[in-house]
Amino acid sequence: MAAKRDYYAVLGLKKGASEADIKKAYRKLAMEYHPDRNQGNKSAEEKFKGVSEAYAVLSDKKKRQEYDAVGYSGFHRRYSQEDIFKGFDIGDLFKDSSYGNDDVFSTLFGGGRRTSNRVNFKDFFNAYSQTGTGDFQRTGRGHHTTAQKGADLVYDLSITLEEVASGTSKQVAFRKEDGTLSKVNVKIPPGISAGKKLRIPGRGQQGGSGGPPGDLYIRIAVTDHPVFTREGSDLLLDKELSFTQAALGSTVEVTTFDGIRKVRVPSGTQSHSKIRLKGYGLPHFKGKGKGNLYLRIIVAVPTHLDKKQRELLGELVKEGL
């Protein structure tokens, strides 16, 4: 049950279900998989744990809002398993059942004490630790939990296309769950693409029970450039020419990331045809060499002609042009 990554699906519900529907679904499934009813059935025990975790999140207004906003993975970056069950109110869900519910959580979850209607999950976690699938794993009758790696963090960082071309270094600052401000220097290699993640080991959230910290991932975004369009390691640049420049040929100046270069446009060049400037694109990410710069010719058709220009064009028409 816990292998599912949608708490609503765990309870057999759809997103947007009412509080009453959530409570009703949990009570039904918890009764079905209750350990007193399924003694020795490990599968039922795991399902009981799964529906209990889902109910602990969806029955808490704040936790549910966060879960709806960021989904399962994002939610588990913010909440440890102990946080999920902290203050979990089983209330009177089972008050009219014949099962021994005062003892079921202490039996399954390792001696959790009840105060009023709430289970003290501090003791709960002294006997169980979270596995990678969200299940609980017994660590003995004692008072030790399995060391858990801290949650990974993702930081979105925007850079310019010029910085992609040259590579750059940035300092990023962010706050962790405990409120501490962390600063990290990040070296960004040339040629990196949008969406690429750079891993910085050990700079995520602190681990639990002596476990190692998580990792920090820098997710790259590249701002749009006013002149160049990126296509992988290649660049595209539109260059406008007059009708006569395209027809007769011309030499034009082109700005590249390596400076200004003069390019010869052959006579008879058609609009939207491309001229390749080999090696004037972006560096290949973690590779050798560069992509190409493609000069796309845009032939501008005049919209306002004086009398002399009209006469000249008329002569060209007579000549079959």
C-alpha positions in Angstrom: 0.0 0.0 0.0 2.7 2.5 0.9 4.5 1.9 -2.4 1.8 4.0 -4.0 2.8 7.6 -4.4 -0.6 9.1 -4.1 -2.2 9.3 -0.7 -5.7 9.7 -2.2 -5.3 6.5 -4.2 -4.1 4.7 -1.1 -7.5 5.5 0.5 -9.4 4.8 -2.8 -10.3 8.5 -3.2 -9.8 11.2 -5.7 -8.2 14.6 -5.1 -10.7 17.0 -3.7 -12.4 14.4 -1.4 -14.2 15.9 1.6 -12.9 15.5 5.1 -15.9 13.2 5.8 -15.0 11.0 2.8 -11.4 10.8 4.0 -12.4 9.8 7.5 -14.9 7.3 6.2 -12.4 5.7 3.8 -9.7 5.4 6.4 -12.0 3.9 9.0 -13.2 1.3 6.4 -9.7 0.3 5.2 -8.2 0.4 8.7 -10.9 -1.9 10.0 -10.3 -4.2 7.0 -6.5 -4.4 7.5 -6.6 -4.1 11.3 -3.9 -6.4 12.8 -6.4 -7.8 15.3 -8.4 -9.0 12.4 -5.4 -10.2 10.3 -3.0 -11.7 12.9 0.2 -12.9 11.3 -0.7 -11.4 8.0 2.3 -9.2 7.0 0.6 -7.9 3.9 -2.4 -6.6 5.8 -0.1 -5.1 8.4 1.8 -3.1 5.7 -1.5 -1.9 4.2 -2.7 -0.8 7.6 0.5 1.3 8.0 0.0 2.7 4.5 -3.6 3.8 5.0 -2.6 5.3 8.4 0.1 7.3 6.9 -2.2 8.6 4.1 -4.8 9.5 6.7 -2.3 11.2 8.9 -1.5 13.6 6.1 -4.9 14.1 4.5 -6.8 14.6 7.8 -4.5 17.4 8.8 -5.5 20.6 6.9 -2.1 22.2 6.7 -0.3 19.0 5.7 -3.0 18.3 3.1 -2.6 21.7 1.6 1.1 21.3 1.3 0.8 17.8 -0.1 -1.7 19.0 -2.8 0.6 21.8 -3.7 3.9 19.9 -4.1 3.0 16.2 -4.4 4.5 13.2 -2.7 8.1 13.8 -3.5 8.0 17.5 -2.6 6.1 16.8 0.6 8.6 14.2 1.8 11.4 16.7 1.3 9.8 18.9 3.9 8.4 16.3 6.3 10.1 13.4 7.9 8.1 10.3 8.8 8.0 11.4 12.4 6.7 14.8 11.3 3.9 13.2 9.3 2.6 11.3 12.4 3.3 14.1 14.9 0.0 14.8 16.7 -1.8 12.2 14.6 -5.3 12.1 16.1 -7.0 8.7 15.9 -9.8 10.1 18.0 -12.9 8.0 18.2 -12.5 6.4 14.8 -12.6 2.9 16.4 -14.5 3.6 19.6 -17.4 1.3 18.6 -15.2 -1.5 17.3 -14.3 -4.6 19.1 -10.6 -4.3 18.4 -8.0 -3.3 20.9 -7.0 0.0 19.3 -5.4 1.4 22.4 -2.7 -1.2 21.9 -2.6 -1.5 18.1 -0.3 1.5 17.4 2.0 0.5 20.3 2.2 -3.0 18.9 2.8 -2.0 15.3 4.7 1.2 15.8 6.9 0.3 18.7 5.4 1.4 22.0 3.9 4.8 21.2 2.2 6.3 24.2 -1.2 7.7 24.0 -2.0 11.0 25.6 -5.7 11.8 25.3 -6.6 10.8 21.7 -3.2 11.4 20.3 -0.4 9.0 19.8 3.1 10.0 21.0 5.1 9.1 17.9 8.4 10.0 19.5 8.4 6.6 21.1 6.9 5.3 17.9 10.1 6.1 16.1 12.3 4.6 18.7 11.3 1.2 17.4 10.6 1.8 13.7 12.4 3.6 11.0 11.4 4.6 7.5 12.5 2.6 4.6 12.9 4.0 1.1 9.3 3.1 0.1 7.7 4.8 3.1 7.1 1.6 5.0 8.3 1.0 8.6 11.1 -1.3 9.5 11.5 -2.7 13.0 14.9 -2.1 14.6 14.3 -4.0 17.7 12.7 -3.5 21.1 15.4 -1.0 21.9 15.7 2.7 21.5 17.6 3.1 18.3 16.5 4.0 14.8 18.2 3.2 11.6 20.3 6.1 10.3 18.5 8.0 7.6 20.0 10.2 4.9 18.7 13.7 4.9 16.3 15.0 2.2 17.8 16.3 -1.0 17.2 20.0 -1.9 16.7 21.6 -5.3 17.7 25.2 -6.0 16.7 26.9 -9.2 19.4 29.1 -10.7 19.0 31.3 -13.8 22.0 32.2 -15.9 22.4 34.1 -19.2 23.4 32.7 -22.6 26.7 34.6 -22.3 27.4 32.7 -19.1 26.5 29.5 -20.8 29.1 30.4 -23.5 31.9 31.2 -21.1 31.0 29.2 -18.0 30.7 31.0 -14.7 30.7 30.7 -10.9 27.8 31.7 -8.6 27.1 31.9 -4.9 23.7 30.7 -3.9 22.1 31.2 -0.5 19.1 29.3 0.9 17.5 28.4 4.2 17.2 24.9 5.4 14.3 23.4 7.4 15.8 24.4 10.7 16.1 28.0 9.6 19.8 28.1 9.1 21.2 30.1 6.2 23.5 28.1 3.9 25.7 29.6 1.2 27.4 27.5 -1.5 29.7 28.5 -4.3 28.7 26.8 -7.6 31.0 26.4 -10.6 28.9 26.2 -13.8 30.7 24.6 -16.7 30.4 26.0 -20.3 27.7 24.7 -22.6 25.3 23.7 -19.8 21.6 23.4 -20.9 18.4 24.5 -19.3 17.0 21.8 -16.9 20.4 20.3 -16.2 21.1 19.6 -12.5 24.4 20.0 -10.8 24.9 17.8 -7.7 26.6 19.2 -4.6 27.0 16.3 -2.2 26.2 16.7 1.5 24.6 20.2 1.3 21.0 19.1 1.6 18.9 18.6 4.8 20.5 17.0 7.8 20.1 13.3 8.2 18.2 11.6 10.9 19.6 9.4 13.7 23.1 10.2 12.8 22.6 9.6 9.1 24.4 11.6 6.4 23.0 14.8 5.0 21.2 14.9 1.7 22.5 16.5 -1.4 21.9 19.9 -3.0 20.9 20.0 -6.7 21.3 23.2 -8.7 18.7 23.2 -11.5 19.8 25.5 -14.3 17.5 27.8 -16.2 18.7 29.9 -19.1 17.2 33.3 -19.8 16.1 34.1 -23.3 18.6 36.1 -25.4 17.5 39.2 -27.3 19.5 38.2 -30.4 20.5 34.5 -30.4 18.2 31.5 -30.4 19.8 28.3 -29.0 19.4 24.9 -30.6 21.6 22.6 -28.5 25.2 23.7 -29.0 24.2 25.7 -32.1 23.1 29.3 -32.3 20.7 30.9 -34.8 20.9 34.6 -35.6 18.5 36.4 -38.0 20.2 39.0 -40.2 18.1 41.4 -42.3 19.3 42.4 -45.7 17.9 44.7 -48.3 16.5 43.3 -51.6 19.6 44.6 -53.5 22.1 43.2 -50.9 20.5 39.8 -51.3 20.3 40.0 -55.1 23.8 41.4 -55.7 25.6 39.9 -52.7 27.1 41.8 -49.8 29.6 41.6 -46.9 28.0 42.0 -43.5 29.3 42.2 -39.9 28.0 39.6 -37.5 28.3 39.8 -33.7 29.3 36.5 -32.1 30.3 35.5 -28.6 33.9 35.5 -30.0 33.7 39.0 -31.3 32.7 40.6 -34.6 33.2 38.7 -37.8 32.7 39.7 -41.4 30.6 37.3 -43.5 30.2 37.3 -47.3 26.6 36.8 -48.5 26.6 35.5 -52.0 24.5 37.1 -54.7 21.0 35.6 -55.2 20.7 34.6 -51.6 17.0 33.7 -50.8 15.1 34.9 -47.8 15.4 32.4 -44.8 18.4 30.6 -46.3 21.2 29.9 -43.8 24.9 30.6 -43.8 27.0 28.4 -41.4 29.7 29.8 -39.3 31.5 26.7 -38.2 32.7 26.7 -34.5 31.0 29.9 -33.5 28.3 28.4 -31.5 28.3 27.3 -27.8 30.8 24.9 -26.2 29.8 21.3 -26.1 28.9 20.5 -22.5 31.8 18.5 -21.0 33.1 17.9 -24.4 35.6 19.4 -26.9 34.9 22.0 -29.5 31.9 24.2 -30.2 28.7 24.1 -32.1 27.9 26.3 -35.1 26.4 29.7 -35.6 23.8 29.8 -38.4 23.1 33.2 -40.0 19.5 33.2 -41.2 19.0 35.7 -44.0 15.8 37.8 -43.9 15.2 39.7 -47.1 13.4 42.9 -46.3 10.8 43.9 -48.9 10.5 47.7 -49.1 7.1 49.1 -48.2 7.6 52.7 -49.3 9.2 53.6 -52.6 9.7 57.0 -54.1 9.1 57.8 -57.8 12.6 57.1 -58.9 12.7 53.8 -57.1 9.5 52.7 -58.7 10.8 53.6 -62.1 13.9 51.6 -61.5 12.0 48.6 -60.4 9.7 49.0 -63.4 12.7 48.7 -65.7 13.8 45.6 -63.9 10.4 44.1 -64.5 10.7 44.9 -68.2 14.0 43.0 -68.1 12.3 39.9 -66.6 13.4 40.4 -63.0 
